[in-house]
Amino acid sequence: ESPNARRKRNYQQSEADRWLKQAQHDLESAYNDMHSSTSQFAYDWVCYKCYRV
């Protein structure tokens, strides 16, 4: 395998990891918004966060 191919694969893996981590945070945030007793429920905001996931 060439160094360029290895570098590209490593970049793609790190991007995939970054996207997955962001999706997990978005989903956790939407869950917290739905189950928060201190804030007003914002259905449209939760839907948007879930759509991003």
Backbone as a chain_set.jsonl record, in Angstrom:
{"seq": "ESPNARRKRNYQQSEADRWLKQAQHDLESAYNDMHSSTSQFAYDWVCYKCYRV", "coords": {"N": [[0.852, -1.189, 0.0], [0.511, 2.197, -0.813], [2.012, 5.189, 0.584], [0.34, 7.44, 0.239], [-2.204, 6.294, -0.138], [-2.558, 5.079, 2.336], [-2.548, 7.316, 4.004], [-4.845, 8.609, 3.077], [-6.801, 6.72, 3.78], [-6.541, 6.75, 6.575], [-7.32, 9.392, 7.073], [-10.004, 9.306, 6.217], [-11.038, 7.497, 8.075], [-10.678, 8.924, 10.452], [-12.366, 11.085, 9.968], [-14.838, 9.758, 9.803], [-15.015, 8.827, 12.427], [-15.191, 11.283, 13.744], [-17.644, 12.274, 12.753], [-19.382, 10.314, 13.757], [-19.068, 10.671, 16.521], [-20.101, 13.272, 16.786], [-22.762, 12.805, 16.01], [-23.586, 11.131, 18.08], [-23.483, 12.935, 20.215], [-25.414, 14.788, 19.358], [-27.726, 13.201, 19.426], [-27.844, 12.548, 22.145], [-28.206, 15.114, 23.176], [-30.721, 15.766, 22.093], [-32.287, 13.853, 23.401], [-31.952, 14.703, 26.061], [-33.19, 17.212, 25.87], [-35.834, 16.427, 25.429], [-36.485, 15.204, 27.824], [-36.135, 17.001, 29.828], [-36.981, 18.715, 32.726], [-36.756, 21.296, 33.353], [-36.653, 22.998, 31.204], [-38.554, 24.444, 28.519], [-40.35, 22.326, 26.39], [-39.237, 21.755, 23.166], [-40.353, 20.76, 20.398], [-39.792, 20.978, 17.61], [-37.056, 21.571, 17.589], [-35.927, 19.281, 18.755], [-36.66, 17.432, 16.797], [-35.129, 18.381, 14.649], [-32.518, 17.941, 15.619], [-32.532, 15.141, 15.79], [-32.892, 14.538, 13.117], [-30.437, 15.308, 12.074], [-28.828, 13.333, 13.106]], "CA": [[0.0, 0.0, 0.0], [1.309, 3.418, -0.916], [1.812, 6.139, 1.7], [-0.827, 8.294, -0.028], [-3.419, 5.508, 0.111], [-2.647, 4.904, 3.789], [-2.91, 8.621, 4.563], [-6.248, 8.853, 2.729], [-7.618, 5.83, 4.598], [-6.504, 7.269, 7.948], [-8.139, 10.605, 7.094], [-11.404, 8.908, 6.129], [-11.413, 6.891, 9.356], [-10.788, 9.973, 11.472], [-13.591, 11.838, 9.66], [-15.971, 8.913, 10.2], [-15.058, 8.866, 13.892], [-15.654, 12.619, 14.135], [-19.076, 12.344, 12.446], [-20.09, 9.45, 14.697], [-19.045, 11.332, 17.832], [-21.048, 14.386, 16.73], [-24.107, 12.227, 15.979], [-23.892, 10.672, 19.436], [-23.752, 14.129, 21.03], [-26.701, 15.336, 18.921], [-28.786, 12.331, 19.934], [-27.896, 12.747, 23.6], [-28.777, 16.436, 23.401], [-32.156, 15.678, 21.812], [-32.877, 13.091, 24.508], [-31.987, 15.58, 27.236], [-34.216, 18.231, 25.637], [-37.154, 15.818, 25.576], [-36.723, 14.755, 29.196], [-35.766, 18.051, 30.767], [-38.124, 19.288, 33.446], [-36.489, 22.711, 33.613], [-36.793, 23.823, 29.998], [-39.771, 24.247, 27.748], [-40.153, 21.324, 25.349], [-39.179, 22.324, 21.817], [-40.502, 19.615, 19.502], [-39.109, 21.2, 16.334], [-35.609, 21.515, 17.824], [-35.6, 17.869, 18.949], [-36.767, 16.798, 15.477], [-33.965, 18.789, 13.867], [-31.337, 17.234, 16.13], [-32.645, 13.734, 15.392], [-32.686, 14.501, 11.668], [-28.99, 15.391, 11.848], [-28.238, 12.039, 13.464]], "C": [[0.892, 1.244, 0.0], [1.054, 4.33, 0.289], [0.595, 7.037, 1.494], [-2.133, 7.561, 0.257], [-3.633, 5.326, 1.612], [-3.1, 6.199, 4.461], [-4.388, 8.918, 4.305], [-7.173, 7.986, 3.593], [-7.668, 6.319, 6.041], [-7.364, 8.518, 8.083], [-9.618, 10.238, 7.084], [-11.884, 8.291, 7.438], [-11.578, 7.958, 10.432], [-12.023, 10.841, 11.231], [-14.823, 11.051, 10.074], [-16.125, 8.915, 11.716], [-15.608, 10.202, 14.39], [-17.159, 12.751, 13.908], [-19.887, 11.499, 13.428], [-20.165, 10.096, 16.077], [-20.043, 12.492, 17.866], [-22.484, 13.879, 16.734], [-24.518, 11.741, 17.362], [-24.214, 11.849, 20.354], [-25.098, 14.75, 20.657], [-27.859, 14.513, 19.474], [-28.95, 12.479, 21.447], [-28.536, 14.094, 23.942], [-30.285, 16.432, 23.163], [-32.877, 14.932, 22.933], [-33.011, 13.972, 25.749], [-33.041, 16.673, 27.083], [-35.612, 17.664, 25.858], [-37.485, 15.518, 27.028], [-36.342, 15.792, 30.252], [-37.017, 18.618, 31.423], [-37.939, 20.785, 33.671], [-36.671, 23.589, 32.388], [-38.089, 23.488, 29.28], [-39.475, 23.294, 26.597], [-40.238, 21.98, 23.974], [-39.166, 21.181, 20.808], [-39.717, 19.794, 18.211], [-37.591, 21.103, 16.484], [-35.153, 20.068, 18.02], [-35.655, 17.135, 17.611], [-35.559, 17.135, 14.613], [-32.709, 18.041, 14.323], [-31.366, 15.762, 15.722], [-32.446, 13.574, 13.89], [-31.199, 14.525, 11.347], [-28.308, 14.057, 12.122], [-28.468, 11.081, 12.327]], "O": [[1.888, 1.319, 0.72], [0.007, 4.246, 0.931], [-0.106, 7.362, 2.453], [-3.061, 8.136, 0.826], [-4.761, 5.411, 2.098], [-3.93, 6.181, 5.37], [-5.097, 9.41, 5.183], [-8.202, 8.459, 4.077], [-8.73, 6.301, 6.663], [-8.057, 8.691, 9.086], [-10.401, 10.794, 7.854], [-13.013, 8.536, 7.863], [-12.512, 7.899, 11.232], [-12.66, 11.287, 12.186], [-15.758, 11.618, 10.64], [-17.241, 8.996, 12.23], [-16.391, 10.246, 15.339], [-17.872, 13.276, 14.762], [-20.954, 11.917, 13.878], [-21.212, 10.066, 16.724], [-20.748, 12.676, 18.857], [-23.34, 14.464, 17.397], [-25.665, 11.918, 17.771], [-25.123, 11.762, 21.179], [-25.843, 15.189, 21.534], [-28.856, 15.067, 19.937], [-30.069, 12.528, 21.956], [-29.316, 14.194, 24.889], [-31.041, 17.023, 23.935], [-33.957, 15.34, 23.361], [-34.052, 13.983, 26.405], [-33.713, 17.025, 28.053], [-36.479, 18.342, 26.41], [-38.651, 15.573, 27.419], [-36.242, 15.471, 31.437], [-37.988, 18.957, 30.747], [-38.858, 21.466, 34.126], [-36.828, 24.803, 32.518], [-38.639, 22.396, 29.419], [-38.464, 23.439, 25.91], [-41.205, 22.678, 23.668], [-38.105, 20.696, 20.414], [-39.047, 18.864, 17.761], [-36.916, 20.599, 15.587], [-34.106, 19.674, 17.505], [-34.791, 16.307, 17.323], [-35.026, 16.267, 13.922], [-31.931, 17.566, 13.495], [-30.336, 15.201, 15.35], [-31.886, 12.573, 13.443], [-30.752, 13.829, 10.435], [-27.337, 13.694, 11.458], [-28.057, 9.923, 12.402]]}, "num_chains": 1, "name": "protein.A"}
